[in-house]
Amino acid sequence: MEQYREMYERAANEPEAFWSELARNELSWFEPFRKTLEWNPPVAKWFSDGKLNACYNCVDRHVEDGRADKPALIWEGEPGDARVITYSELRKLVSRFANVIKALGYKRGDRAIIYMPMVPELPIALLACARLGVIHSVVFGGFSAEALKTRIEDLDATLVITADGGWRRGKEVRLKDAVDAALRDCPNVRNVIVHRRTGSQIEMQNGRDLWWHEQEQQLGAQGDTCPPEQLDSEHPLFVLYTSGTTGKPKGILHTTAGYLLGTMMSTKWVFDLQENDVYWCTADVGWITGHSYIVYGPLAAGASVVMYEGAPDYPAFDRFWAIVEKLKVTIFYTSPTAIRALVRQGDKWPDSHDLSSLRVLGSVGEPINPAAWEWYYRVIGKERCPIVDTWWQTETGGIMISPLPGATPLKPGSATLPLPGVVPEIVDTKGNTLRDNREGYLIIRKPWPSMVRTIWGDPKRFEEQYWSKVPGAYFTGDAARRDEDGYYWVLGRVDDVMNVSGHRLSTMEVESSLVHHPAVAEAAVVGKPHEITGQAVCAFVTLKKGEWDTGALSQELRQWVGKEIGAFARPEEIRFTDALPKTRSGKIMRRLLREIVTSHAVTGDVTTLEDMNVLASLSTQQDEE
């Protein structure tokens, strides 16, 4: 803790000197930077006159530094197939695919959408794009064709990288079919490169669609090398779409040097990364956790990274623990949702495996409740592995608040203390700093290297959403409190965003989907507490005039949302009502609906409510249930 406090003090007192020294020592540069930070809120530029390449930092330099034969990716397919790819092999595979993209005419500044299962070709595609300066955006394979289309259109992407499908709970997820459906309305996409994973029959459009393996074969032996582009520090690395409080997803833009430094240093600090560790983050690369803690952070740090394609409960509830035992995993980073689901299955599944290789356990995606924390610590870590309960967001790029294993005394349910260089505060609605143990808004006062640079194509929305609530400070949208020991307790979202199984999901996005259905006049969506997923989607729906079978319609609407957004967004519960609680200006009061589903009673202010009868009706409906 002494070492942490020294580092933290130095970073707080001399932030530019602190980050400058790390950037020079930890990253490999083609041209060194002279300027550390240019800060004109909300615009930050870090190391802006330097040149480097993220792919070179994640792959080539490790080959040159003696890690050529070290495993970079250790992959487990759901059906049981497996691969180990060393750093030298990874360089060759990435170079070959970068040459495929290059031969098709794609270059720095172009945009590619990546829509793939959790196979090694997914990080290979990311790294190949990074090698050439092609801006990539990964779309989670659970998203529907419609969700994929909106992201292709917003990014104005000209290349899509996908696969025929992937495996999930023994069934094929047909990805190429979704791409074909999305591209009916996306004429700007010139090429679709398809990796063969499942081998099932798919449509290939002549001239547009190309097989990954056939394109590589055409390159011959000269395709094995591809020099990395020398890119500006602030060159856009990727755009990742996340739910906002309006229906339209936000394209969060991260750039090269600052993001890479932030994810690499947090990987080293938070997981106490050692040279021989076998590191496994169970997230999907379609989310920020997979970008930062499967691909860029651990590979920049030279780690051996485990990737798993499928579900944690297939073919049985011990799949995670079987992989830990087989690969002798030392660092295990997963979500509270997964932990809660596995707690319910009992101790016999983990107890039937040797988990003695584990050294550090981690949690990500939402606050972990103390009961799940205790089980994780006792049953999985055998009371000897520290748990790093990490708080961060898509927008922060990397972990911001977390224990450091072996140093920080733990408190179940608390993310504990901020990392060096991170300056959080708890404030009230006017931006005044609150005393300890007072609940308020979590903000970040000073810029940090891995911070979001803008919302793609919408700088005005970026400023309004993140920087206008407390001028000059980043507004996280989370509620939190700080205890008398300086520990942070993050309490969840304060805006209309739900956290379902660690996936951020906008209430507006689900509502927009529901009102597209011909039977629905109006919809309001809130999150309700759920034992496994943290929150579940609860929808209040008013129907258009007509005779409706609400039992059948309820099922139909759930499937409708699944098709429009993805299965994870399907409402768990749909309540039909004649009217929704609104203010006199016509705004739906979701807060009241949230109180109805969580506490079965309305206690908050209702003075702005237009019609009190609506509330009485909803409350009666609740009592009858």
C-alpha positions in Angstrom: 0.0 0.0 0.0 2.9 2.3 0.6 4.1 1.9 -2.9 0.6 2.5 -4.3 0.2 5.6 -2.2 3.6 7.0 -3.4 2.6 6.3 -7.1 -0.9 7.8 -6.6 0.5 10.9 -5.0 3.1 11.4 -7.8 0.4 10.9 -10.5 -1.9 13.4 -8.7 0.8 16.0 -8.2 2.7 15.6 -11.5 0.3 13.9 -13.9 2.1 14.8 -17.1 5.5 13.7 -15.8 4.0 10.5 -14.5 2.3 9.5 -17.8 5.1 10.8 -20.0 7.6 8.6 -18.2 5.4 5.5 -18.5 4.7 6.2 -22.2 8.4 6.5 -23.0 9.3 3.4 -21.0 6.4 1.0 -21.7 5.5 1.7 -25.4 7.6 1.3 -28.5 7.7 4.4 -30.7 8.7 5.0 -34.3 9.0 8.8 -33.5 9.1 9.9 -29.9 6.6 12.5 -28.6 7.5 15.9 -27.2 4.1 17.0 -26.0 2.5 14.9 -23.2 -1.0 16.4 -23.0 -3.0 19.1 -24.8 -6.2 19.6 -22.8 -9.1 21.9 -23.9 -12.1 20.4 -22.2 -13.6 18.2 -23.5 -10.9 17.6 -26.1 -7.8 15.8 -25.0 -4.7 14.9 -27.1 -2.1 12.6 -25.5 1.5 12.3 -26.8 0.1 14.0 -29.9 3.3 14.5 -31.9 4.6 10.9 -31.6 4.2 8.0 -34.0 3.7 4.4 -33.2 1.5 1.3 -34.1 -0.8 -0.6 -31.7 -0.3 -3.9 -33.5 3.5 -3.5 -33.5 3.3 -2.9 -29.7 1.0 -6.0 -29.2 2.9 -8.4 -31.4 6.2 -7.6 -33.2 8.1 -6.1 -30.4 7.6 -9.3 -28.3 9.0 -11.4 -31.1 12.0 -9.1 -31.3 12.4 -9.1 -27.4 12.7 -12.9 -27.0 9.0 -13.9 -26.7 8.8 -15.4 -30.2 7.9 -18.9 -28.9 5.7 -17.7 -26.0 2.0 -18.5 -26.4 0.1 -15.3 -27.2 -3.4 -16.8 -27.7 -4.5 -20.1 -26.2 -7.9 -20.9 -27.7 -10.7 -23.3 -26.7 -13.6 -23.9 -29.2 -16.9 -24.8 -27.7 -17.1 -28.2 -29.5 -13.7 -29.1 -28.0 -11.2 -28.0 -30.7 -8.2 -26.0 -29.5 -5.3 -23.9 -30.8 -2.1 -22.4 -29.3 -0.7 -19.4 -31.3 2.8 -18.1 -30.3 3.8 -14.5 -30.7 5.8 -15.3 -33.9 2.9 -17.2 -35.4 0.5 -14.4 -34.4 2.8 -11.9 -36.3 2.6 -14.1 -39.4 -1.2 -14.6 -39.2 -1.8 -10.9 -38.6 0.6 -9.8 -41.4 -1.1 -12.2 -43.9 -4.6 -10.9 -43.1 -3.4 -7.3 -43.2 -2.0 -8.0 -46.7 -5.4 -9.4 -47.7 -7.1 -6.2 -46.7 -4.4 -4.1 -48.3 -4.7 -6.0 -51.6 -8.4 -5.1 -51.7 -7.5 -1.4 -51.5 -8.2 -0.6 -47.9 -5.9 1.9 -46.2 -5.5 4.1 -43.1 -8.7 6.0 -42.2 -11.0 3.5 -43.9 -13.6 1.8 -41.6 -14.2 -1.9 -41.1 -17.0 -3.7 -39.2 -16.0 -7.0 -37.5 -18.9 -9.4 -36.7 -17.4 -12.7 -35.6 -17.5 -15.5 -33.1 -14.9 -15.8 -30.4 -12.2 -17.5 -32.5 -8.6 -16.4 -32.9 -9.4 -14.8 -36.3 -11.3 -12.1 -34.3 -8.3 -10.6 -32.5 -6.3 -11.3 -35.7 -8.7 -9.1 -37.6 -8.5 -6.3 -35.0 -4.7 -6.4 -35.0 -4.6 -6.5 -38.9 -6.8 -3.4 -39.0 -4.6 -1.7 -36.4 -1.5 -2.6 -38.4 -2.8 -0.7 -41.4 -4.6 2.2 -39.6 -8.0 0.9 -40.7 -10.5 2.0 -38.0 -12.4 -1.1 -36.8 -15.7 -1.5 -35.0 -16.5 -4.9 -33.5 -20.2 -5.7 -33.3 -21.1 -8.4 -30.7 -22.2 -11.6 -32.5 -25.4 -11.6 -30.4 -26.7 -8.5 -32.1 -29.3 -8.8 -34.8 -29.1 -7.8 -38.5 -31.0 -4.6 -37.8 -28.5 -3.6 -35.0 -25.6 -4.5 -37.3 -27.0 -2.4 -40.1 -27.4 0.8 -37.9 -23.7 0.5 -36.9 -22.5 -0.1 -40.5 -24.5 3.0 -41.6 -23.3 5.2 -38.7 -19.7 4.4 -39.3 -20.0 4.5 -43.1 -18.0 1.3 -43.2 -16.9 -0.1 -46.6 -15.6 -3.5 -45.3 -17.3 -6.2 -43.2 -15.2 -9.1 -41.7 -17.4 -12.0 -40.5 -17.7 -15.8 -40.4 -20.2 -18.3 -41.6 -21.2 -18.8 -37.9 -20.0 -19.7 -34.5 -21.0 -22.2 -31.7 -23.1 -21.3 -28.7 -24.6 -24.0 -26.4 -24.2 -26.6 -29.2 -26.1 -24.6 -31.8 -24.8 -22.7 -34.7 -25.1 -18.9 -34.6 -25.4 -18.0 -38.3 -23.5 -14.7 -38.6 -23.2 -14.5 -42.4 -27.0 -14.7 -42.8 -27.3 -11.6 -40.5 -24.7 -9.8 -42.6 -26.6 -10.5 -45.8 -29.8 -9.1 -44.3 -28.0 -6.0 -43.0 -26.3 -5.3 -46.3 -29.5 -5.0 -48.2 -29.6 -1.4 -47.1 -25.8 -0.7 -47.0 -24.7 -0.1 -50.6 -21.3 1.4 -49.5 -19.9 -1.9 -48.3 -17.6 -3.1 -51.1 -16.4 -6.4 -49.6 -17.3 -9.0 -47.0 -14.5 -11.3 -45.9 -15.8 -14.6 -44.5 -13.9 -16.9 -42.2 -15.0 -20.5 -42.4 -15.8 -21.7 -38.8 -18.8 -24.0 -38.9 -18.6 -25.2 -42.5 -22.3 -24.8 -43.0 -23.9 -23.7 -46.3 -24.1 -19.9 -46.8 -24.8 -17.5 -49.6 -21.7 -15.9 -51.2 -22.4 -12.8 -53.4 -20.2 -12.8 -56.4 -17.7 -9.9 -56.5 -18.5 -8.8 -52.9 -18.1 -11.8 -50.7 -14.7 -13.4 -50.3 -13.4 -16.4 -48.4 -10.7 -15.5 -45.9 -8.6 -18.7 -46.6 -8.8 -18.3 -50.4 -7.7 -14.7 -50.2 -4.7 -15.7 -48.1 -3.8 -18.6 -50.4 -3.5 -16.2 -53.3 -0.9 -14.2 -51.5 1.7 -17.0 -51.5 4.8 -16.9 -49.2 5.4 -13.2 -49.7 2.2 -12.5 -47.8 3.9 -13.4 -44.5 5.3 -10.0 -43.9 3.6 -6.6 -43.8 5.3 -3.6 -42.3 3.2 -1.7 -39.7 2.0 1.8 -40.6 3.6 4.6 -38.6 0.6 6.3 -37.2 0.0 9.4 -35.1 -0.6 8.9 -31.4 -4.2 10.3 -31.9 -5.0 8.2 -34.9 -8.4 6.6 -34.3 -7.9 2.9 -33.3 -11.5 1.8 -33.0 -15.1 2.9 -32.5 -17.3 0.8 -30.2 -21.0 1.3 -30.1 -22.7 1.5 -26.7 -26.2 2.2 -25.6 -27.2 5.8 -24.8 -30.3 7.3 -23.3 -31.7 8.0 -26.8 -32.5 5.2 -29.2 -29.4 5.7 -31.3 -26.3 3.9 -30.1 -23.2 6.0 -29.5 -20.0 5.3 -31.3 -17.3 5.7 -28.7 -14.0 6.7 -30.3 -10.7 5.6 -28.8 -7.3 6.6 -30.3 -4.0 4.8 -30.4 -1.3 5.7 -27.9 -3.3 6.8 -24.8 -5.7 3.9 -25.0 -2.8 1.4 -25.4 -0.9 2.8 -22.5 -4.0 2.9 -20.2 -5.0 -0.7 -21.0 -1.5 -2.0 -20.8 -0.6 -0.4 -17.5 -4.0 -1.3 -15.8 -3.4 -5.0 -17.0 0.0 -5.0 -15.3 -1.1 -3.2 -12.1 -4.6 -4.7 -11.5 -3.7 -8.4 -12.3 -0.1 -8.3 -11.0 0.8 -9.7 -14.4 3.9 -12.0 -14.3 5.9 -13.5 -17.3 4.5 -17.0 -16.8 0.9 -16.2 -16.1 -1.9 -17.8 -18.0 -4.5 -15.0 -18.2 -8.2 -15.5 -19.0 -10.8 -12.8 -19.4 -14.1 -14.5 -20.2 -15.7 -11.5 -21.9 -16.6 -11.3 -25.6 -14.4 -9.1 -27.8 -17.7 -7.5 -29.0 -17.7 -5.5 -25.7 -15.1 -3.1 -24.4 -13.8 -5.6 -21.8 -12.8 -7.9 -24.7 -11.0 -5.1 -26.5 -9.1 -3.9 -23.5 -8.5 -7.1 -21.5 -8.3 -9.8 -24.2 -6.7 -8.0 -27.0 -4.9 -4.7 -26.5 -4.0 -4.6 -22.8 -2.6 -8.1 -22.2 -1.0 -8.5 -25.6 0.7 -5.1 -25.3 2.0 -6.5 -21.9 3.2 -9.7 -23.6 0.8 -12.0 -21.8 -0.4 -15.5 -22.7 -4.2 -14.9 -23.2 -6.9 -17.6 -23.1 -9.9 -17.2 -25.4 -13.1 -19.4 -25.2 -15.7 -19.5 -27.9 -18.8 -20.7 -26.1 -21.1 -20.6 -23.1 -20.0 -21.2 -19.5 -22.7 -23.9 -19.0 -22.0 -26.0 -22.1 -21.9 -28.9 -22.2 -22.2 -28.7 -18.4 -21.9 -26.1 -15.6 -18.2 -26.9 -15.0 -16.9 -25.7 -18.4 -15.1 -22.7 -17.0 -13.5 -24.8 -14.2 -12.5 -27.6 -16.7 -10.7 -25.0 -18.8 -9.0 -23.5 -15.7 -7.8 -27.0 -14.8 -6.7 -28.0 -18.3 -4.8 -24.8 -19.1 -3.6 -24.1 -15.5 -5.1 -20.6 -15.6 -3.5 -18.3 -13.1 -5.6 -15.1 -13.6 -9.4 -15.4 -14.1 -11.5 -12.3 -14.9 -15.3 -12.7 -15.3 -18.6 -11.0 -14.7 -20.9 -11.0 -11.6 -23.6 -12.3 -13.9 -21.6 -15.4 -14.7 -20.6 -15.8 -11.0 -24.3 -15.6 -9.8 -25.4 -18.1 -12.5 -22.7 -20.6 -11.3 -23.4 -20.0 -7.6 -27.0 -21.4 -8.2 -25.6 -24.7 -9.6 -23.9 -25.5 -6.3 -20.3 -26.1 -5.2 -20.0 -29.6 -6.7 -19.0 -28.3 -10.2 -16.0 -26.3 -9.2 -15.1 -28.8 -6.4 -14.7 -31.5 -9.0 -11.7 -29.6 -10.6 -8.2 -28.7 -9.5 -8.3 -24.9 -9.3 -5.0 -24.6 -7.5 -3.3 -22.8 -10.4 -5.4 -19.7 -9.8 -3.6 -16.7 -8.3 -5.8 -13.7 -8.9 -9.6 -13.5 -9.5 -11.4 -10.5 -11.1 -14.9 -9.1 -11.6 -16.1 -6.7 -14.2 -19.3 -5.3 -15.7 -21.3 -4.2 -12.7 -21.0 -4.1 -8.9 -20.6 -7.6 -7.4 -23.0 -8.3 -4.6 -21.3 -9.4 -1.3 -22.9 -12.9 -1.3 -21.5 -13.7 -4.8 -18.1 -12.1 -3.8 -17.9 -14.4 -0.8 -18.7 -17.5 -2.9 -16.1 -16.5 -5.5 -13.5 -16.0 -2.8 -14.3 -19.1 -0.8 -15.2 -21.7 -3.5 -13.2 -20.6 -6.5 -10.2 -18.9 -4.9 -10.1 -21.2 -1.8 -9.7 -18.1 0.4 -6.2 -17.5 -1.0 -6.8 -15.5 -4.2 -7.4 -11.7 -4.0 -10.5 -10.5 -5.9 -10.0 -7.4 -8.0 -13.5 -5.9 -8.3 -13.0 -3.4 -11.2 -15.0 -0.3 -12.1 -14.7 1.3 -15.5 -16.7 1.9 -18.7 -16.6 1.7 -22.5 -15.8 5.5 -22.3 -12.9 5.2 -19.9 -11.1 2.7 -22.1 -9.5 0.9 -19.1 -10.0 0.1 -15.5 -10.3 3.2 -13.2 -11.0 2.0 -9.7 -9.8 -1.4 -8.5 -7.9 -3.1 -5.7 -4.3 -4.0 -6.4 -3.9 -7.7 -5.6 -1.9 -8.4 -2.4 -1.7 -4.7 -1.6 -5.2 -3.3 -1.2 -7.2 -4.6 1.8 -10.5 -5.9 0.3 -14.1 -5.0 1.2 -16.7 -7.2 -0.5 -18.8 -5.1 -2.9 -16.4 -2.1 -3.1 -14.2 -1.4 -6.1 -11.8 0.1 -3.4 -9.4 2.8 -4.6 -8.7 4.6 -7.9 -5.6 3.7 -9.9 -2.7 6.1 -10.2 -3.6 9.0 -12.5 -7.4 8.7 -11.9 -9.0 11.5 -9.9 -12.7 10.6 -9.0 -15.1 12.6 -6.9 -18.6 12.2 -5.6 -20.7 15.3 -6.2 -24.3 16.5 -5.8 -26.5 17.8 -8.6 -24.8 21.2 -8.5 -21.3 19.7 -8.8 -20.4 20.3 -5.1 -18.1 17.7 -3.6 -19.9 15.5 -1.0 -18.6 14.4 2.4 -17.8 10.7 3.0 -20.7 8.2 3.0 -23.0 10.5 1.1 -24.5 9.1 -2.1 -24.0 11.2 -5.3 -22.7 11.3 -8.8 -19.4 9.8 -9.7 -17.2 12.2 -11.8 -13.6 12.2 -13.0 -11.9 15.6 -12.5 -8.7 15.2 -14.6 -8.0 13.8 -18.1 -6.4 10.3 -18.4 -4.7 8.7 -21.4 -7.3 6.0 -22.3 -10.3 8.4 -22.1 -12.9 8.6 -24.9 -12.1 11.2 -27.5 -15.5 11.9 -28.9 -18.7 10.2 -30.2 -18.2 9.3 -33.8 -19.8 12.0 -36.0 -21.5 13.7 -33.0 -19.1 16.0 -31.0 -22.1 18.0 -29.7 -23.7 14.9 -28.2 -20.3 14.0 -26.7 -20.0 17.4 -24.9 -23.7 17.4 -23.8 -23.7 13.9 -22.4 -20.4 13.7 -20.6 -19.1 17.2 -20.0 -22.1 19.5 -19.4 -23.4 18.2 -16.1 -20.3 19.3 -14.2 -18.3 21.7 -16.4 -14.8 20.5 -17.0 -15.3 17.1 -15.4 -16.3 13.8 -17.0 -19.8 12.7 -15.8 -19.8 8.9 -15.6 -23.6 8.5 -15.2 -23.1 6.2 -12.2 -24.1 6.8 -8.6 -21.6 6.1 -5.9 -20.4 6.9 -2.4 -17.0 7.1 -0.8 -16.5 5.6 2.7 -14.3 6.9 5.6 -11.4 4.8 4.3 -11.6 6.5 0.8 -13.1 3.3 -0.7 -15.5 3.8 -3.6 -18.9 1.9 -3.7 -20.4 2.2 -7.1 -24.2 1.9 -6.9 -25.3 1.7 -10.5 -26.7 3.9 -13.3 -28.5 7.2 -12.7 -29.7 7.5 -16.3 -32.0 5.4 -18.4 -29.5 2.7 -19.1 -29.9 -0.9 -17.8 -27.1 -3.3 -17.1 -28.3 -6.8 -18.2 -25.6 -9.5 -17.8 -23.0 -6.7 -17.9 -24.3 -5.5 -21.3 -25.3 -1.8 -21.2 -28.7 -1.5 -22.8 -30.6 1.7 -23.4 -34.3 1.8 -22.3 -34.9 3.9 -25.4 -33.4 1.3 -27.7 -35.9 -1.4 -26.4 -38.8 1.0 -26.4 -38.1 2.0 -30.0 -38.1 -1.6 -31.0 -41.4 -2.3 -29.2 -43.2 0.6 -30.8 -42.2 -0.6 -34.3 -44.6 -3.6 -33.7 -48.0 -2.9 -35.4 -49.9 -3.7 -32.2 -48.0 -1.3 -29.9 -49.1 2.3 -29.4 -46.5 3.2 -26.6 -43.9 1.5 -24.5 -41.8 2.3 -21.4 -39.0 0.1 -20.3 -37.2 -0.1 -17.0 -34.7 -2.4 -15.4 -35.8 -4.6 -12.5 -33.5 -6.4 -10.1 -32.7 -10.0 -11.2 -30.8 -12.6 -9.2 -28.7 -13.8 -12.1 -28.4 -11.0 -14.7 -28.2 -8.1 -12.2 -31.1 -6.4 -14.0 -33.8 -7.7 -16.3 -35.9 -5.8 -18.8 -39.4 -5.0 -17.8 -41.7 -3.4 -20.4 -44.9 -1.5 -19.8 -46.9 -1.5 -23.1 -50.1 0.2 -24.2 -51.8 -1.4 -27.3 -53.5 0.1 -30.3 -57.3 -0.3 -30.4 -58.4 -3.8 -31.3 -58.9 -7.3 -30.1 -55.6 -8.6 -28.8 -54.6 -12.0 -27.2 -52.2 -10.5 -24.7 -50.8 -14.0 -23.8 -49.7 -14.7 -27.4 -48.7 -11.1 -28.0 -46.4 -11.1 -24.9 -44.4 -13.9 -26.5 -44.5 -12.3 -29.9 -43.2 -9.0 -28.5 -40.3 -10.7 -26.7 -39.3 -12.5 -29.9 -39.7 -9.2 -31.8 -37.2 -7.4 -29.6 -34.8 -10.4 -29.8 -34.9 -10.1 -33.6 -34.5 -6.3 -33.7 -31.7 -5.9 -31.1 -30.6 -9.3 -29.9 -31.7 -12.2 -27.6 -30.0 -10.5 -24.5 -32.4 -7.5 -24.9 -35.6 -9.6 -24.7 -37.9 -8.3 -22.0 -38.3 -10.8 -19.2 -41.7 -9.3 -18.3 -44.3 -7.4 -20.4 -47.1 -5.6 -18.6 -50.0 -4.3 -20.6 -51.6 -1.1 -19.4 -54.1 1.4 -20.7 -51.9 4.4 -20.0 -48.3 5.3 -18.9 -47.4 7.7 -16.1 -46.4 11.0 -17.8 -45.6 14.6 -16.8 -47.8 17.4 -18.0 -45.2 18.0 -20.8 -45.7 14.4 -21.9 -42.5 12.8 -20.7 -42.9 9.3 -19.4 -41.9 9.1 -15.7 -39.8 5.9 -15.8 -38.7 6.6 -12.2 -42.2 5.8 -11.0 -42.3 2.6 -13.1 -38.9 1.6 -11.6 -40.3 2.1 -8.1 -43.3 -0.1 -9.0 -41.2 -3.0 -10.2 -38.6 -2.8 -7.5 -40.4 -1.8 -4.3 -44.1 -2.2 -5.3 -44.8 1.3 -4.0 -44.3 4.8 -5.2 -42.5 7.0 -2.6 -40.9 9.7 -4.7 -42.3 13.1 -5.8 -45.4 12.8 -8.1 -46.3 16.5 -8.3 -45.4 16.7 -12.0 -47.6 13.7 -12.8 -50.4 14.5 -15.2 -53.0 11.8 -14.2 -52.8 10.2 -10.8 -55.3 7.5 -11.9 -52.6 5.9 -14.1 -50.5 5.3 -11.0 -53.4 3.9 -9.0 -54.2 1.6 -11.9 -50.6 0.3 -12.2 -50.3 -0.2 -8.5 -53.6 -2.2 -8.4 -52.4 -4.3 -11.2 -49.2 -5.0 -9.2 -51.3 -6.0 -6.1 -53.4 -8.3 -8.2 -50.3 -10.1 -9.4 
